[in-house]
Amino acid sequence: MASRQVTPGALFRPYCRRYLEKHLNTLDAHTPFQDFTFKGMGPNGGLWLSTTGEPFFGEDGEFAGYRGVGRDVSREIELSSTTDSFKAIFDQLNEAIALWDAEDRFIIGNLASHSLHEYVETFLKPGLPFETYISEGVANGLFPDAIGNEDA
């Protein structure tokens, strides 16, 4: 069996030394792995790849390598980073802001919107219909002026 070598100049370099070491230990143990994600260089610059592998063994029982798949996850990584940045900025606003879709379902709210009342966190989840938000809000005292006028 050929030995595995990882050098600092390797084409694909994981973004974290401990993450790489953990993965190399998995490879040394000849155990399956899923979603090993790392940044590499492609013909058009940097890209993120995710790989999954299953060990396979020869007829003699000797480890023969890995079989698996890899995929470009650059777009997912980019969107995740953008979403995280947006959420961090969104949460810094002092005004309560909540976004609802065209079918009046809750999408996202900033921290101020979730801190309007202690009960909001118990029911304000993505996909919640606006009508349910209002009825739950009235039932939990979020809209005190609406009490007694629920059917209006």
N, C-alpha and C positions, 0 to 999 in steps of 0.2 A: 504494500500500500504506500502510495506517495505521501510524503509529509506535507502538511499545510503550512504555508508561510504567509505572514501578514507583515507588510513593511509600511513605514510611514508614507512612502510614495505610491502606495497602491491606488489604482484608478478610483475605486469606491472607498470612501472613508466614513465610517459611522460618526455621528455627531457627538458622541459621548464615550469617553474611554471605559467607564464602568459598564456601560451598555454593551460595548464591544466585548469586553472581558466575559461578561455573562453569556453572550452568544457563543464565544469561542469555547467556553466550558461546556455548553450544550453540544456543540459540534464534537468536542473531544469525547463526550459521553455517548455519542452516536444516538442521541434521542431526537424525537421530532421537534420541530419549532414552527411557530406561526407568527406571521406579521413582523418579521425582523425588518425594521424600517431604517433606512440610512440614506444619506445624501451622496450622490455621485456626480460625475461629469459626463454629459452626453455631447453629441455633436453640436447642439445649440446652447450649451452652457450647463448649469447645474440642474439636477432633477432629483426627486425623491423616489426611491424604490422600496417596495415592500415584498418580502420573500417568505415563502412557506416551504418547508421541506420534510420529507419522510426518509429515514435511513433505509438503505437496502443492503442486503448481504448476499454474498455468493453462495453457491451450492455447498461450499466447504464451511459456511458459517462465518467467514471473514467479512468484515465491514467493507463494502465496495463503493460507498458514496451516498449521495443524497439525490432523491428525485423530488422535484417540486415545481413551483410556479413563482414567477415574480411579476409585479405590475407597477406601472408608473402611478404614484399617488401624489405627484407634485400639486395638482389642482386641489386635492383635498387638504393638503398641508397649508397651501396658500389661503384657502377659504377659512380654515380653522384659525389661522393666525389673524386674518382680517376680522373675523367674527369676534375673537377674543379682544382685539384692539377696540372694536366698535363697542362691545359690551363694557369695557373698562371706562371708556369716555362717557358712554350713555349713563352709567351708574354714578358718575361724578356730578351730574346735574342735580340741582336741588329741587327742581320742579318735578312733580309726578307725571311721568309720560308712559302711556301704554299704547301698543300698536295692535290693531284688530284687522283681520283680513276682510275681503269683499263679502264673505258669508257671516260677518260679525263674530268670528272666532278669535279668541285671544292668541296673539303671536308671542309677544315679549313685552316686558315692562322693566323700567329701571328700579333701582333700590327704593327710591322715594315713592314709587307707585305701590310697592309691596309693603311699605312701612306706614301706609295711611291708617291702618287699623291692625291690631294683632291677629285678627281672624283671616285676613286676606291670604296669607301664606297657605292656609289650610285648603283653599279651594281655587285660587288663581293659578291655573296650569295651562300650558299651551293647548289649544283646541277648545277651551271652555267657551260656550256660546255667551254672547254679551247679555242676553236675557237672563241666563243663569247667574252671571256675575251680579246683575242688579238685584235679583231675588235673594241670592245668598247675602249680598251686601246689606240689604234691608233687614233680613232676618238676623244678621249679626251686628246691627247697629252702626254700620258704615255710613248710612244715609239717614240720620235721625229725622230730618224734615219729611222723609217719605213715609214714616211710620203712620199708619192709619189711611194712607193714600195709595196703597200697594196696587190697586186695580186701575188707577188713573193713567 
